[in-house]
Amino acid sequence: MARHTWTMIVSAILFVVCAAGVALLPVPYVVWTPGATYDLLGADGGKPLVTVANAQTYATTGRLLLTTVGVSAPTARVTLIAALAAYWSSSGDALPQAAVYPPNVDSGTLLTQQTAQMGASQEDAVVAAVHTAGLPVSELPMVTAVSPSGASAGLLQPGDLVTFVDHTQVKTLQQAQDAITSPSRHVGDKVTLTFLRDAKTLQQTIITKASSSAPNVPTIGVDMAMGYTYTPRVSFAVDPAIGGSSGGLMFSLAVLDKLTSDDVAHGRVVAGTGTVAADGTVGDIGGVNEKIAASVRDGATVFVLPRSNCADVVRRPDIDILAVSTLAQAVQALDAPAGTQDPAFTCP
């Protein structure tokens, strides 16, 4: 065999080996795939995923699927081939690892953050559902964090809803802060807070300490924000490891379905995604096509998503897509008879 022929053969073999080696090298990307779904009207191990107590509830029909995205772990070995396959797939994606997993954040911290996001999402979802159901919701200043070395350590807890500071009724965050730091109060003076905890009215007298940023300003060592009080008691048995805030809309729909006589799912398998604020506003999320694919796989015929995600959707004929901007719109869109769709709730 001629020398140039051997040269071509060896070159071709080396090229294939090099190409294969490059294709199998790990790349700093994360692969997204369709994840698991959870029927929020169902149960897990005999325990309902959503329980509503201390209010009249109604029977539900159909299924409401909370959708998720399967995400490769930050330590997973993602090859160039796997990343390209996910990127070109209509039901998957590949994203730079830094865009999904913040650098220098360990997996334990990340899980804690995602779990906290899910807890906050559930709280907002309940408030939105209770309000949409026409039941009273009141806003009050709420303790969100207590400094371990602060004046309120062991006395107040996150979630306490403040109603009075001494004898002054407070309804806003500013009113509570002004009452605590009143010009007539000095560091070391006592302040008595009346608050709601687990639907019970409690009182605690706290000896103020100096603020670290202003030594002459009395402080009780807590962070506060506006919180909510309402009659229904809602609990969730969804695995907190799912994390994140994108399940808010489906949590709201499940709670609302139990609180009202109007059937939300109408016997269908309805899936969806989207954040929801306490006022019912629906916000966009990531991984929408992966969630739609998971919904079709698990039998859903309708998928509800934030209108702001319409530009991300890859259309498919096997599921109806409803685009909404509020929780109330989601209920209205789902009220349409099976097989029909209001043009007001379609993606442009």
Secondary structure as a PSIPRED ss2 file (coil, helix, strand):
# PSIPRED VFORMAT (PSIPRED V4.0)

   1 M C   1.000  0.000  0.000
   2 A C   1.000  0.000  0.000
   3 R H   0.000  1.000  0.000
   4 H H   0.000  1.000  0.000
   5 T H   0.000  1.000  0.000
   6 W H   0.000  1.000  0.000
   7 T H   0.000  1.000  0.000
   8 M H   0.000  1.000  0.000
   9 I H   0.000  1.000  0.000
  10 V H   0.000  1.000  0.000
  11 S H   0.000  1.000  0.000
  12 A H   0.000  1.000  0.000
  13 I H   0.000  1.000  0.000
  14 L H   0.000  1.000  0.000
  15 F H   0.000  1.000  0.000
  16 V H   0.000  1.000  0.000
  17 V H   0.000  1.000  0.000
  18 C H   0.000  1.000  0.000
  19 A H   0.000  1.000  0.000
  20 A H   0.000  1.000  0.000
  21 G H   0.000  1.000  0.000
  22 V H   0.000  1.000  0.000
  23 A H   0.000  1.000  0.000
  24 L H   0.000  1.000  0.000
  25 L C   1.000  0.000  0.000
  26 P E   0.000  0.000  1.000
  27 V C   1.000  0.000  0.000
  28 P C   1.000  0.000  0.000
  29 Y E   0.000  0.000  1.000
  30 V E   0.000  0.000  1.000
  31 V E   0.000  0.000  1.000
  32 W E   0.000  0.000  1.000
  33 T E   0.000  0.000  1.000
  34 P E   0.000  0.000  1.000
  35 G E   0.000  0.000  1.000
  36 A E   0.000  0.000  1.000
  37 T E   0.000  0.000  1.000
  38 Y E   0.000  0.000  1.000
  39 D E   0.000  0.000  1.000
  40 L C   1.000  0.000  0.000
  41 L C   1.000  0.000  0.000
  42 G C   1.000  0.000  0.000
  43 A E   0.000  0.000  1.000
  44 D E   0.000  0.000  1.000
  45 G C   1.000  0.000  0.000
  46 G C   1.000  0.000  0.000
  47 K E   0.000  0.000  1.000
  48 P E   0.000  0.000  1.000
  49 L C   1.000  0.000  0.000
  50 V E   0.000  0.000  1.000
  51 T E   0.000  0.000  1.000
  52 V E   0.000  0.000  1.000
  53 A E   0.000  0.000  1.000
  54 N C   1.000  0.000  0.000
  55 A C   1.000  0.000  0.000
  56 Q C   1.000  0.000  0.000
  57 T C   1.000  0.000  0.000
  58 Y C   1.000  0.000  0.000
  59 A C   1.000  0.000  0.000
  60 T C   1.000  0.000  0.000
  61 T C   1.000  0.000  0.000
  62 G C   1.000  0.000  0.000
  63 R E   0.000  0.000  1.000
  64 L E   0.000  0.000  1.000
  65 L E   0.000  0.000  1.000
  66 L E   0.000  0.000  1.000
  67 T E   0.000  0.000  1.000
  68 T E   0.000  0.000  1.000
  69 V E   0.000  0.000  1.000
  70 G E   0.000  0.000  1.000
  71 V E   0.000  0.000  1.000
  72 S C   1.000  0.000  0.000
  73 A C   1.000  0.000  0.000
  74 P C   1.000  0.000  0.000
  75 T C   1.000  0.000  0.000
  76 A C   1.000  0.000  0.000
  77 R C   1.000  0.000  0.000
  78 V C   1.000  0.000  0.000
  79 T E   0.000  0.000  1.000
  80 L H   0.000  1.000  0.000
  81 I H   0.000  1.000  0.000
  82 A H   0.000  1.000  0.000
  83 A H   0.000  1.000  0.000
  84 L H   0.000  1.000  0.000
  85 A H   0.000  1.000  0.000
  86 A H   0.000  1.000  0.000
  87 Y H   0.000  1.000  0.000
  88 W H   0.000  1.000  0.000
  89 S C   1.000  0.000  0.000
  90 S C   1.000  0.000  0.000
  91 S C   1.000  0.000  0.000
  92 G C   1.000  0.000  0.000
  93 D E   0.000  0.000  1.000
  94 A E   0.000  0.000  1.000
  95 L E   0.000  0.000  1.000
  96 P E   0.000  0.000  1.000
  97 Q H   0.000  1.000  0.000
  98 A H   0.000  1.000  0.000
  99 A H   0.000  1.000  0.000
 100 V H   0.000  1.000  0.000
 101 Y C   1.000  0.000  0.000
 102 P C   1.000  0.000  0.000
 103 P C   1.000  0.000  0.000
 104 N C   1.000  0.000  0.000
 105 V C   1.000  0.000  0.000
 106 D C   1.000  0.000  0.000
 107 S H   0.000  1.000  0.000
 108 G H   0.000  1.000  0.000
 109 T H   0.000  1.000  0.000
 110 L H   0.000  1.000  0.000
 111 L H   0.000  1.000  0.000
 112 T H   0.000  1.000  0.000
 113 Q H   0.000  1.000  0.000
 114 Q H   0.000  1.000  0.000
 115 T H   0.000  1.000  0.000
 116 A H   0.000  1.000  0.000
 117 Q H   0.000  1.000  0.000
 118 M H   0.000  1.000  0.000
 119 G H   0.000  1.000  0.000
 120 A H   0.000  1.000  0.000
 121 S H   0.000  1.000  0.000
 122 Q H   0.000  1.000  0.000
 123 E H   0.000  1.000  0.000
 124 D H   0.000  1.000  0.000
 125 A H   0.000  1.000  0.000
 126 V H   0.000  1.000  0.000
 127 V H   0.000  1.000  0.000
 128 A H   0.000  1.000  0.000
 129 A H   0.000  1.000  0.000
 130 V H   0.000  1.000  0.000
 131 H H   0.000  1.000  0.000
 132 T H   0.000  1.000  0.000
 133 A C   1.000  0.000  0.000
 134 G C   1.000  0.000  0.000
 135 L C   1.000  0.000  0.000
 136 P C   1.000  0.000  0.000
 137 V C   1.000  0.000  0.000
 138 S E   0.000  0.000  1.000
 139 E E   0.000  0.000  1.000
 140 L E   0.000  0.000  1.000
 141 P E   0.000  0.000  1.000
 142 M E   0.000  0.000  1.000
 143 V E   0.000  0.000  1.000
 144 T E   0.000  0.000  1.000
 145 A E   0.000  0.000  1.000
 146 V E   0.000  0.000  1.000
 147 S C   1.000  0.000  0.000
 148 P C   1.000  0.000  0.000
 149 S C   1.000  0.000  0.000
 150 G C   1.000  0.000  0.000
 151 A C   1.000  0.000  0.000
 152 S C   1.000  0.000  0.000
 153 A C   1.000  0.000  0.000
 154 G C   1.000  0.000  0.000
 155 L C   1.000  0.000  0.000
 156 L C   1.000  0.000  0.000
 157 Q C   1.000  0.000  0.000
 158 P C   1.000  0.000  0.000
 159 G C   1.000  0.000  0.000
 160 D C   1.000  0.000  0.000
 161 L E   0.000  0.000  1.000
 162 V E   0.000  0.000  1.000
 163 T E   0.000  0.000  1.000
 164 F E   0.000  0.000  1.000
 165 V E   0.000  0.000  1.000
 166 D C   1.000  0.000  0.000
 167 H C   1.000  0.000  0.000
 168 T E   0.000  0.000  1.000
 169 Q E   0.000  0.000  1.000
 170 V C   1.000  0.000  0.000
 171 K C   1.000  0.000  0.000
 172 T C   1.000  0.000  0.000
 173 L H   0.000  1.000  0.000
 174 Q H   0.000  1.000  0.000
 175 Q H   0.000  1.000  0.000
 176 A H   0.000  1.000  0.000
 177 Q H   0.000  1.000  0.000
 178 D H   0.000  1.000  0.000
 179 A H   0.000  1.000  0.000
 180 I H   0.000  1.000  0.000
 181 T C   1.000  0.000  0.000
 182 S C   1.000  0.000  0.000
 183 P C   1.000  0.000  0.000
 184 S C   1.000  0.000  0.000
 185 R C   1.000  0.000  0.000
 186 H C   1.000  0.000  0.000
 187 V C   1.000  0.000  0.000
 188 G C   1.000  0.000  0.000
 189 D C   1.000  0.000  0.000
 190 K E   0.000  0.000  1.000
 191 V E   0.000  0.000  1.000
 192 T E   0.000  0.000  1.000
 193 L E   0.000  0.000  1.000
 194 T E   0.000  0.000  1.000
 195 F E   0.000  0.000  1.000
 196 L E   0.000  0.000  1.000
 197 R E   0.000  0.000  1.000
 198 D C   1.000  0.000  0.000
 199 A C   1.000  0.000  0.000
 200 K E   0.000  0.000  1.000
 201 T E   0.000  0.000  1.000
 202 L E   0.000  0.000  1.000
 203 Q E   0.000  0.000  1.000
 204 Q E   0.000  0.000  1.000
 205 T E   0.000  0.000  1.000
 206 I E   0.000  0.000  1.000
 207 I E   0.000  0.000  1.000
 208 T C   1.000  0.000  0.000
 209 K E   0.000  0.000  1.000
 210 A E   0.000  0.000  1.000
 211 S C   1.000  0.000  0.000
 212 S C   1.000  0.000  0.000
 213 S C   1.000  0.000  0.000
 214 A C   1.000  0.000  0.000
 215 P C   1.000  0.000  0.000
 216 N C   1.000  0.000  0.000
 217 V C   1.000  0.000  0.000
 218 P E   0.000  0.000  1.000
 219 T E   0.000  0.000  1.000
 220 I C   1.000  0.000  0.000
 221 G C   1.000  0.000  0.000
 222 V E   0.000  0.000  1.000
 223 D E   0.000  0.000  1.000
 224 M E   0.000  0.000  1.000
 225 A E   0.000  0.000  1.000
 226 M E   0.000  0.000  1.000
 227 G E   0.000  0.000  1.000
 228 Y E   0.000  0.000  1.000
 229 T E   0.000  0.000  1.000
 230 Y C   1.000  0.000  0.000
 231 T C   1.000  0.000  0.000
 232 P C   1.000  0.000  0.000
 233 R E   0.000  0.000  1.000
 234 V E   0.000  0.000  1.000
 235 S E   0.000  0.000  1.000
 236 F E   0.000  0.000  1.000
 237 A C   1.000  0.000  0.000
 238 V C   1.000  0.000  0.000
 239 D C   1.000  0.000  0.000
 240 P H   0.000  1.000  0.000
 241 A H   0.000  1.000  0.000
 242 I H   0.000  1.000  0.000
 243 G C   1.000  0.000  0.000
 244 G C   1.000  0.000  0.000
 245 S C   1.000  0.000  0.000
 246 S C   1.000  0.000  0.000
 247 G C   1.000  0.000  0.000
 248 G H   0.000  1.000  0.000
 249 L H   0.000  1.000  0.000
 250 M H   0.000  1.000  0.000
 251 F H   0.000  1.000  0.000
 252 S H   0.000  1.000  0.000
 253 L H   0.000  1.000  0.000
 254 A H   0.000  1.000  0.000
 255 V H   0.000  1.000  0.000
 256 L H   0.000  1.000  0.000
 257 D H   0.000  1.000  0.000
 258 K H   0.000  1.000  0.000
 259 L H   0.000  1.000  0.000
 260 T C   1.000  0.000  0.000
 261 S C   1.000  0.000  0.000
 262 D C   1.000  0.000  0.000
 263 D C   1.000  0.000  0.000
 264 V C   1.000  0.000  0.000
 265 A C   1.000  0.000  0.000
 266 H C   1.000  0.000  0.000
 267 G C   1.000  0.000  0.000
 268 R C   1.000  0.000  0.000
 269 V E   0.000  0.000  1.000
 270 V E   0.000  0.000  1.000
 271 A E   0.000  0.000  1.000
 272 G E   0.000  0.000  1.000
 273 T C   1.000  0.000  0.000
 274 G C   1.000  0.000  0.000
 275 T E   0.000  0.000  1.000
 276 V E   0.000  0.000  1.000
 277 A C   1.000  0.000  0.000
 278 A C   1.000  0.000  0.000
 279 D C   1.000  0.000  0.000
 280 G C   1.000  0.000  0.000
 281 T E   0.000  0.000  1.000
 282 V E   0.000  0.000  1.000
 283 G E   0.000  0.000  1.000
 284 D C   1.000  0.000  0.000
 285 I C   1.000  0.000  0.000
 286 G C   1.000  0.000  0.000
 287 G C   1.000  0.000  0.000
 288 V H   0.000  1.000  0.000
 289 N H   0.000  1.000  0.000
 290 E H   0.000  1.000  0.000
 291 K H   0.000  1.000  0.000
 292 I H   0.000  1.000  0.000
 293 A H   0.000  1.000  0.000
 294 A H   0.000  1.000  0.000
 295 S H   0.000  1.000  0.000
 296 V H   0.000  1.000  0.000
 297 R H   0.000  1.000  0.000
 298 D C   1.000  0.000  0.000
 299 G C   1.000  0.000  0.000
 300 A C   1.000  0.000  0.000
 301 T C   1.000  0.000  0.000
 302 V E   0.000  0.000  1.000
 303 F E   0.000  0.000  1.000
 304 V E   0.000  0.000  1.000
 305 L E   0.000  0.000  1.000
 306 P E   0.000  0.000  1.000
 307 R H   0.000  1.000  0.000
 308 S H   0.000  1.000  0.000
 309 N H   0.000  1.000  0.000
 310 C H   0.000  1.000  0.000
 311 A H   0.000  1.000  0.000
 312 D H   0.000  1.000  0.000
 313 V C   1.000  0.000  0.000
 314 V C   1.000  0.000  0.000
 315 R C   1.000  0.000  0.000
 316 R C   1.000  0.000  0.000
 317 P C   1.000  0.000  0.000
 318 D C   1.000  0.000  0.000
 319 I C   1.000  0.000  0.000
 320 D E   0.000  0.000  1.000
 321 I E   0.000  0.000  1.000
 322 L E   0.000  0.000  1.000
 323 A E   0.000  0.000  1.000
 324 V E   0.000  0.000  1.000
 325 S C   1.000  0.000  0.000
 326 T E   0.000  0.000  1.000
 327 L H   0.000  1.000  0.000
 328 A H   0.000  1.000  0.000
 329 Q H   0.000  1.000  0.000
 330 A H   0.000  1.000  0.000
 331 V H   0.000  1.000  0.000
 332 Q H   0.000  1.000  0.000
 333 A H   0.000  1.000  0.000
 334 L H   0.000  1.000  0.000
 335 D C   1.000  0.000  0.000
 336 A C   1.000  0.000  0.000
 337 P C   1.000  0.000  0.000
 338 A C   1.000  0.000  0.000
 339 G C   1.000  0.000  0.000
 340 T C   1.000  0.000  0.000
 341 Q C   1.000  0.000  0.000
 342 D C   1.000  0.000  0.000
 343 P H   0.000  1.000  0.000
 344 A H   0.000  1.000  0.000
 345 F H   0.000  1.000  0.000
 346 T C   1.000  0.000  0.000
 347 C C   1.000  0.000  0.000
 348 P C   1.000  0.000  0.000
